[in-house]
Structure formats: C-alpha cells, structure tokens
Amino acid sequence: MADIELTTPPTLPQSNGYSHVATIGPGHRLVWTSGQVPIAADGTPAPVGDWEAQTRQAMHNVGAALSAAGATWDDVFKLTFYIVDTSALATVRAVRDEFINIERPPTSSLVQVAGLFRPDLLIEVEAVAAIADR
C-alpha cells in the first residue's frame, strides 16, 4: 500500500470516511471484484431487511474475492456501493469501517438504485485493489 497515495485535496469538499483521489505508483497489478451481494458461499442470504448483516456479508464476500486474487483490504483503493435506500448510510459506513483502514480510507462512490437483482437484497459492493508486483 506504500505506493498507493490516497488524498483529499483542500480544493475539494471534506469527505466523510473516504478519500477523493487515489494515485497508484508503477509496478502494480490491478484487481477488480465483481459486485458482491449479501449471499454466503453456500447460497444462504443475509437476513431480509437487516442492513448491518447484509453489509457485513457483502463486505466479507468482497474480502474473499480480493483474497482469491492475492489482495487484502489494505490493497483496496476504490469502493463502489450500490444501495436501495440511503437512510441506512450510517450503518453501511460503520460496517465498512470494520474492513478498511479508516486512517487511509479508499476512494468511494455511493449509488442509490431502485433495486438489485433480487428484491430481498439491500446492498452490492465492488472493490478495486492494487498489488505491488513481486
């Protein structure tokens, strides 16, 4: 993560738990995850209507996808959240903060959507990471 610079320049509004800009130094391999939803590997969905459980499962799935590519949460420089309701944003942020380095938060986008591919799902999360070449 040393060659990943995460900043919020004074020319942009103060952020709330994310950085505005990520710069990746040379010699890195990029890793993109597909959007991860709150369904466990065995097919069990997180409880319906439970923002905390659904966010935690989606973030856990992102972590598993990163791990499969040899990356960790420390390598993440970009997150994208798709949520069906912004009223639960404080819960989503609190769970997110269990996974990321809050001292160097990744860049982030939040998109409110009308729905996901199943009506019981509240959130989908994507990540982009950079791993230093070995």
N, CA, C and O of each residue as an XYZ file, in Angstrom:
536
protein
N       0.823     -1.189      0.000
C       0.000      0.000      0.000
C       0.866      1.251      0.000
O       0.341      2.356     -0.139
N       2.175      1.109      0.152
C       3.063      2.267      0.227
C       3.062      3.075     -1.064
O       3.240      4.292     -1.021
N       2.868      2.432     -2.202
C       2.864      3.138     -3.479
C       1.468      3.573     -3.909
O       1.267      3.968     -5.057
N       0.512      3.504     -3.002
C      -0.840      3.977     -3.275
C      -1.053      5.231     -2.434
O      -1.076      5.177     -1.204
N      -1.208      6.348     -3.116
C      -1.419      7.607     -2.416
C      -2.915      7.912     -2.408
O      -3.548      7.987     -3.460
N      -3.470      8.086     -1.213
C      -4.877      8.414     -1.032
C      -4.955      9.803     -0.417
O      -4.418     10.036      0.665
N      -5.619     10.724     -1.102
C      -5.655     12.104     -0.626
C      -7.033     12.737     -0.784
O      -7.864     12.295     -1.579
N      -7.236     13.771     -0.008
C      -8.382     14.654     -0.154
C      -7.815     16.063     -0.218
O      -7.532     16.666      0.817
N      -7.645     16.592     -1.425
C      -7.043     17.917     -1.555
C      -7.968     18.999     -0.998
O      -9.188     18.834     -0.992
N      -7.390     20.093     -0.537
C      -8.197     21.172      0.031
C      -9.099     21.865     -1.001
O      -9.962     22.661     -0.631
N      -8.905     21.572     -2.268
C      -9.736     22.163     -3.320
C     -11.054     21.408     -3.522
O     -11.872     21.790     -4.359
N     -11.254     20.323     -2.743
C     -12.494     19.542     -2.802
C     -13.164     19.563     -1.431
O     -12.501     19.837     -0.430
N     -14.462     19.280     -1.365
C     -15.151     19.273     -0.078
C     -14.572     18.213      0.861
O     -14.064     17.185      0.413
N     -14.654     18.472      2.153
C     -14.222     17.489      3.150
C     -15.026     16.207      2.956
O     -16.233     16.264      2.722
N     -14.375     15.061      3.050
C     -15.057     13.777      2.849
C     -15.464     13.177      4.187
O     -14.994     13.598      5.243
N     -16.340     12.192      4.121
C     -16.812     11.503      5.316
C     -16.446     10.032      5.216
O     -17.274      9.200      4.844
N     -15.203      9.717      5.551
C     -14.781      8.319      5.563
C     -14.270      7.786      4.247
O     -14.223      6.571      4.053
N     -13.883      8.665      3.332
C     -13.293      8.221      2.073
C     -12.315      9.280      1.597
O     -12.353     10.425      2.045
N     -11.439      8.883      0.684
C     -10.505      9.811      0.055
C     -11.070     10.222     -1.299
O     -11.833      9.473     -1.910
N     -10.699     11.407     -1.768
C     -11.178     11.863     -3.074
C     -10.317     11.362     -4.233
O     -10.813     11.200     -5.348
N      -9.025     11.113     -3.976
C      -8.099     10.798     -5.066
C      -7.207      9.622     -4.661
O      -6.714      9.560     -3.535
N      -7.012      8.703     -5.589
C      -6.059      7.600     -5.413
C      -5.073      7.645     -6.572
O      -5.468      7.734     -7.735
N      -3.797      7.581     -6.247
C      -2.747      7.536     -7.259
C      -1.941      6.265     -7.015
O      -1.465      6.022     -5.906
N      -1.795      5.466     -8.055
C      -1.102      4.183     -7.953
C       0.269      4.318     -8.597
O       0.382      4.713     -9.757
N       1.313      3.988     -7.839
C       2.672      4.053     -8.372
C       2.928      2.930     -9.371
O       2.137      1.992     -9.472
N       4.031      3.026    -10.107
C       4.362      1.983    -11.084
C       4.649      0.646    -10.399
O       4.969      0.594     -9.211
N       4.529     -0.412    -11.163
C       4.846     -1.741    -10.642
C       3.730     -2.382     -9.848
O       3.997     -3.125     -8.904
N       2.488     -2.115    -10.205
C       1.347     -2.709     -9.521
C       0.455     -3.464    -10.503
O       0.327     -3.104    -11.673
N      -0.145     -4.511     -9.986
C      -1.155     -5.273    -10.725
C      -2.502     -4.874    -10.149
O      -2.681     -4.870     -8.931
N      -3.451     -4.538    -11.013
C      -4.773     -4.131    -10.548
C      -5.714     -5.323    -10.461
O      -5.657     -6.246    -11.274
N      -6.586     -5.278     -9.450
C      -7.568     -6.327     -9.211
C      -8.935     -5.664     -9.080
O      -9.114     -4.765     -8.259
N      -9.903     -6.106     -9.887
C     -11.280     -5.640     -9.787
C     -12.133     -6.790     -9.293
O     -11.966     -7.927     -9.735
N     -13.048     -6.499     -8.376
C     -14.021     -7.526     -7.997
C     -15.335     -7.228     -8.698
O     -15.638     -6.078     -9.016
N     -16.095     -8.258     -8.930
C     -17.479     -8.066     -9.358
C     -18.250     -7.544     -8.160
O     -17.781     -7.618     -7.024
N     -19.421     -7.022     -8.420
C     -20.263     -6.599     -7.309
C     -20.606     -7.806     -6.451
O     -21.026     -8.850     -6.949
N     -20.414     -7.635     -5.141
C     -20.696     -8.716     -4.199
C     -21.942     -8.367     -3.403
O     -22.077     -7.259     -2.884
N     -22.844     -9.325     -3.318
C     -24.109     -9.138     -2.614
C     -24.095     -9.964     -1.327
O     -23.206    -10.794     -1.138
N     -25.062     -9.746     -0.448
C     -25.087    -10.430      0.843
C     -25.641    -11.854      0.793
O     -26.645    -12.176      1.429
N     -24.958    -12.689      0.020
C     -25.294    -14.106     -0.057
C     -24.019    -14.887      0.239
O     -23.000    -14.692     -0.423
N     -24.075    -15.765      1.228
C     -22.908    -16.559      1.628
C     -22.541    -17.559      0.533
O     -23.332    -17.824     -0.373
N     -21.342    -18.105      0.628
C     -20.840    -19.055     -0.367
C     -21.761    -20.268     -0.524
O     -21.839    -20.850     -1.606
N     -22.456    -20.649      0.547
C     -23.365    -21.801      0.468
C     -24.746    -21.427     -0.081
O     -25.639    -22.272     -0.150
N     -24.921    -20.153     -0.473
C     -26.177    -19.706     -1.058
C     -27.160    -19.096     -0.073
O     -28.240    -18.653     -0.462
N     -26.789    -19.072      1.197
C     -27.665    -18.515      2.214
C     -27.618    -16.985      2.187
O     -26.545    -16.399      2.325
N     -28.767    -16.338      2.011
C     -28.769    -14.869      2.030
C     -28.719    -14.346      3.464
O     -29.164    -15.016      4.396
N     -28.175    -13.150      3.628
C     -28.226    -12.477      4.929
C     -29.692    -12.158      5.227
O     -30.509    -12.091      4.308
N     -30.029    -11.964      6.499
C     -31.431    -11.726      6.861
C     -32.067    -10.551      6.104
O     -31.454     -9.498      5.932
N     -33.277    -10.756      5.672
C     -34.042     -9.739      4.938
C     -34.221     -8.503      5.822
O     -34.602     -8.606      6.988
N     -33.939     -7.343      5.246
C     -34.154     -6.085      5.947
C     -33.087     -5.710      6.956
O     -33.173     -4.639      7.555
N     -32.091     -6.545      7.166
C     -31.045     -6.299      8.170
C     -29.836     -5.660      7.491
O     -28.978     -6.356      6.948
N     -29.777     -4.321      7.528
C     -28.698     -3.595      6.862
C     -27.326     -3.990      7.377
O     -26.396     -4.154      6.587
N     -27.183     -4.147      8.677
C     -25.879     -4.493      9.245
C     -25.417     -5.858      8.753
O     -24.288     -5.996      8.281
N     -26.266     -6.853      8.856
C     -25.900     -8.208      8.423
C     -25.660     -8.260      6.920
O     -24.726     -8.920      6.466
N     -26.491     -7.573      6.144
C     -26.317     -7.607      4.696
C     -25.025     -6.892      4.282
O     -24.307     -7.367      3.402
N     -24.736     -5.770      4.905
C     -23.500     -5.056      4.566
C     -22.287     -5.885      4.965
O     -21.328     -5.991      4.200
N     -22.321     -6.469      6.152
C     -21.195     -7.278      6.609
C     -20.962     -8.470      5.676
O     -19.814     -8.781      5.360
N     -22.023     -9.141      5.230
C     -21.854    -10.285      4.323
C     -21.309     -9.843      2.975
O     -20.432    -10.503      2.418
N     -21.817     -8.731      2.440
C     -21.299     -8.229      1.162
C     -19.816     -7.871      1.290
O     -19.025     -8.191      0.402
N     -19.434     -7.212      2.386
C     -18.025     -6.848      2.593
C     -17.169     -8.099      2.791
O     -16.041     -8.162      2.300
N     -17.690     -9.081      3.497
C     -16.980    -10.351      3.655
C     -16.742    -10.994      2.284
O     -15.654    -11.504      2.016
N     -17.754    -10.966      1.427
C     -17.611    -11.542      0.088
C     -16.577    -10.786     -0.739
O     -15.812    -11.398     -1.484
N     -16.547     -9.451     -0.614
C     -15.504     -8.674     -1.299
C     -14.135     -9.121     -0.802
O     -13.219     -9.315     -1.600
N     -13.990     -9.284      0.507
C     -12.720     -9.745      1.069
C     -12.314    -11.101      0.523
O     -11.136    -11.326      0.247
N     -13.269    -12.008      0.363
C     -12.971    -13.330     -0.196
C     -12.532    -13.226     -1.649
O     -11.619    -13.930     -2.078
N     -13.184    -12.346     -2.407
C     -12.801    -12.139     -3.814
C     -11.395    -11.548     -3.897
O     -10.589    -11.975     -4.723
N     -11.103    -10.571     -3.046
C      -9.760     -9.984     -3.020
C      -8.717    -11.045     -2.700
O      -7.682    -11.133     -3.361
N      -9.000    -11.845     -1.685
C      -8.071    -12.892     -1.261
C      -7.786    -13.886     -2.384
O      -6.654    -14.345     -2.538
N      -8.810    -14.216     -3.164
C      -8.638    -15.149     -4.281
C      -7.644    -14.615     -5.313
O      -7.028    -15.384     -6.050
N      -7.496    -13.286     -5.356
C      -6.559    -12.660     -6.302
C      -5.235    -12.297     -5.637
O      -4.367    -11.694     -6.269
N      -5.077    -12.659     -4.372
C      -3.839    -12.344     -3.656
C      -3.814    -10.951     -3.065
O      -2.750    -10.453     -2.698
N      -4.975    -10.312     -2.968
C      -5.065     -8.952     -2.419
C      -5.690     -8.993     -1.029
O      -6.285     -9.992     -0.624
N      -5.540     -7.886     -0.311
C      -6.158     -7.720      1.003
C      -6.909     -6.393      1.021
O      -6.841     -5.620      0.065
N      -7.607     -6.139      2.090
C      -8.303     -4.862      2.230
C      -7.320     -3.698      2.203
O      -7.680     -2.605      1.766
N      -6.089     -3.906      2.660
C      -5.079     -2.834      2.628
C      -4.704     -2.438      1.204
O      -4.171     -1.349      0.989
N      -4.971     -3.296      0.239
C      -4.640     -3.019     -1.161
C      -5.765     -2.272     -1.893
O      -5.575     -1.816     -3.021
N      -6.914     -2.149     -1.262
C      -8.081     -1.534     -1.903
C      -7.916     -0.014     -1.953
O      -7.611      0.629     -0.949
N      -8.127      0.541     -3.149
C      -8.074      1.992     -3.289
C      -9.387      2.564     -3.817
O      -9.526      3.784     -3.914
N     -10.350      1.712     -4.157
C     -11.637      2.194     -4.666
C     -12.755      1.233     -4.267
O     -12.657      0.024     -4.481
N     -13.814      1.788     -3.684
C     -15.015      1.022     -3.371
C     -16.209      1.685     -4.049
O     -16.282      2.909     -4.157
N     -17.138      0.853     -4.500
C     -18.403      1.361     -5.022
C     -19.519      0.615     -4.306
O     -19.539     -0.615     -4.263
N     -20.448      1.383     -3.744
C     -21.592      0.832     -3.030
C     -22.856      1.130     -3.824
O     -23.078      2.262     -4.253
N     -23.678      0.112     -4.013
C     -24.999      0.259     -4.609
C     -25.985     -0.101     -3.504
O     -25.993     -1.234     -3.023
N     -26.815      0.855     -3.101
C     -27.766      0.604     -2.026
C     -29.160      1.022     -2.468
O     -29.325      1.908     -3.307
N     -30.161      0.363     -1.884
C     -31.533      0.646     -2.288
C     -32.172      1.767     -1.475
O     -33.255      2.242     -1.817
N     -31.502      2.195     -0.388
C     -32.079      3.227      0.473
C     -30.951      3.923      1.231
O     -30.168      3.265      1.916
N     -30.861      5.222      1.116
C     -29.771      5.953      1.786
C     -30.039      6.196      3.270
O     -29.162      6.707      3.967
N     -31.202      5.852      3.765
C     -31.487      6.069      5.187
C     -30.603      5.211      6.089
O     -30.452      5.522      7.271
N     -30.026      4.153      5.564
C     -29.171      3.258      6.351
C     -27.685      3.552      6.168
O     -26.841      2.724      6.513
N     -27.364      4.717      5.630
C     -25.977      5.052      5.323
C     -25.063      4.983      6.547
O     -23.925      4.530      6.425
N     -25.518      5.411      7.701
C     -24.682      5.356      8.913
C     -24.308      3.913      9.249
O     -23.176      3.650      9.657
N     -25.227      2.992      9.085
C     -24.947      1.576      9.341
C     -23.966      1.029      8.320
O     -23.034      0.310      8.678
N     -24.167      1.363      7.053
C     -23.259      0.909      5.996
C     -21.847      1.418      6.278
O     -20.883      0.660      6.170
N     -21.720      2.684      6.634
C     -20.394      3.250      6.932
C     -19.751      2.575      8.137
O     -18.556      2.281      8.116
N     -20.522      2.331      9.173
C     -19.974      1.693     10.376
C     -19.433      0.299     10.071
O     -18.355     -0.063     10.541
N     -20.165     -0.475      9.298
C     -19.695     -1.815      8.929
C     -18.496     -1.701      7.994
O     -17.516     -2.425      8.167
N     -18.553     -0.812      7.012
C     -17.408     -0.596      6.113
C     -16.145     -0.337      6.919
O     -15.080     -0.866      6.599
N     -16.260      0.474      7.962
C     -15.096      0.845      8.762
C     -14.485     -0.322      9.526
O     -13.358     -0.210     10.008
N     -15.198     -1.437      9.650
C     -14.637     -2.652     10.245
C     -13.651     -3.327      9.287
O     -12.811     -4.115      9.721
N     -13.747     -3.025      8.002
C     -12.953     -3.706      6.985
C     -11.811     -2.865      6.431
O     -10.755     -3.402      6.095
N     -12.007     -1.561      6.333
C     -10.997     -0.702      5.716
C     -10.116     -0.047      6.771
O     -10.439     -0.048      7.959
N      -9.010      0.505      6.324
C      -8.149      1.304      7.190
C      -8.742      2.711      7.228
O      -8.632      3.455      6.254
N      -9.363      3.074      8.335
C     -10.041      4.368      8.400
C      -9.060      5.540      8.443
O      -9.461      6.689      8.254
N      -7.784      5.260      8.691
C      -6.761      6.315      8.634
C      -6.380      6.636      7.191
O      -5.924      7.742      6.899
N      -6.564      5.683      6.299
C      -6.281      5.846      4.861
C      -7.431      5.261      4.064
O      -7.252      4.262      3.366
N      -8.606      5.862      4.153
C      -9.765      5.252      3.501
C      -9.655      5.308      1.978
O      -9.141      6.279      1.423
N     -10.137      4.267      1.309
C     -10.107      4.259     -0.159
C     -11.059      5.306     -0.737
O     -11.924      5.833     -0.039
N     -10.883      5.591     -2.012
C     -11.866      6.417     -2.697
C     -13.165      5.622     -2.723
O     -13.159      4.398     -2.596
N     -14.272      6.327     -2.887
C     -15.544      5.634     -2.757
C     -16.633      6.330     -3.556
O     -16.637      7.553     -3.699
N     -17.548      5.536     -4.068
C     -18.756      6.048     -4.708
C     -19.936      5.324     -4.085
O     -19.862      4.138     -3.762
N     -21.023      6.060     -3.925
C     -22.263      5.508     -3.398
C     -23.368      5.825     -4.389
O     -23.584      6.980     -4.756
N     -24.063      4.780     -4.814
C     -25.127      4.943     -5.796
C     -26.412      4.366     -5.208
O     -26.453      3.201     -4.814
N     -27.457      5.186     -5.153
C     -28.752      4.658     -4.752
C     -29.429      4.098     -5.998
O     -29.528      4.768     -7.026
N     -29.890      2.862     -5.885
C     -30.523      2.178     -7.006
C     -31.972      1.843     -6.657
O     -32.333      1.758     -5.483
N     -32.789      1.654     -7.680
C     -34.193      1.307     -7.460
C     -34.329     -0.111     -6.913
O     -35.301     -0.423     -6.226
N     -33.363     -0.960     -7.214
C     -33.400     -2.330     -6.738
C     -32.219     -3.104     -7.279
O     -31.554     -2.679     -8.223
N     -31.972     -4.243     -6.669
C     -30.915     -5.143     -7.125
C     -31.580     -6.349     -7.790
O     -32.797     -6.356     -7.977
N     -30.810     -7.352     -8.142
C     -31.365     -8.448     -8.942
C     -32.348     -9.322     -8.173
O     -33.090    -10.101     -8.772
N     -32.356     -9.194     -6.840
C     -33.366     -9.856     -6.008
C     -33.948     -8.815     -5.072
O     -33.200     -7.998     -4.536
N     -35.250     -8.812     -4.858
C     -35.872     -7.768     -4.042
C     -35.480     -7.805     -2.565
O     -35.652     -6.806     -1.866
N     -34.957     -8.932     -2.073
C     -34.564     -9.014     -0.668
C     -33.166     -8.448     -0.403
O     -32.767     -8.321      0.755
N     -32.419     -8.106     -1.452
C     -31.058     -7.595     -1.294
C     -31.074     -6.075     -1.180
O     -31.765     -5.391     -1.935
N     -30.301     -5.556     -0.222
C     -30.258     -4.122      0.044
C     -28.987     -3.452     -0.466
O     -28.963     -2.237     -0.663
N     -27.924     -4.240     -0.682
C     -26.623     -3.653     -0.969
C     -25.796     -4.554     -1.879
O     -25.923     -5.778     -1.855
N     -24.943     -3.914     -2.685
C     -23.945     -4.601     -3.509
C     -22.687     -3.745     -3.434
O     -22.761     -2.517     -3.469
N     -21.534     -4.398     -3.331
C     -20.266     -3.683     -3.155
C     -19.224     -4.205     -4.144
O     -19.070     -5.412     -4.327
N     -18.503     -3.259     -4.785
C     -17.384     -3.582     -5.675
C     -16.118     -2.964     -5.111
O     -16.173     -1.954     -4.409
N     -14.972     -3.569     -5.418
C     -13.685     -3.020     -4.984
C     -12.675     -3.078     -6.125
O     -12.750     -3.929     -7.011
N     -11.731     -2.143     -6.074
C     -10.573     -2.176     -6.953
C      -9.350     -2.072     -6.055
O      -9.286     -1.215     -5.174
N      -8.379     -2.954     -6.286
C      -7.171     -3.009     -5.457
C      -5.943     -2.971     -6.364
O      -6.024     -3.258     -7.558
N      -4.814     -2.615     -5.775
C      -3.526     -2.621     -6.470
C      -2.537     -3.413     -5.623
O      -2.332     -3.129     -4.443
N      -1.930     -4.414     -6.257
C      -0.952     -5.259     -5.573
C       0.426     -4.971     -6.186
O       0.591     -4.978     -7.406
N       1.403     -4.718     -5.320
C       2.763     -4.475     -5.813
C       3.277     -5.740     -6.500
O       3.136     -6.845     -5.977
N       3.881     -5.560     -7.688
C       4.488     -6.691     -8.385
C       5.609     -7.259     -7.528
O       6.327     -6.529     -6.845
N       5.737     -8.537     -7.580
C       6.784     -9.196     -6.764
C       7.963     -9.532     -7.624
O       8.946    -10.087     -7.133
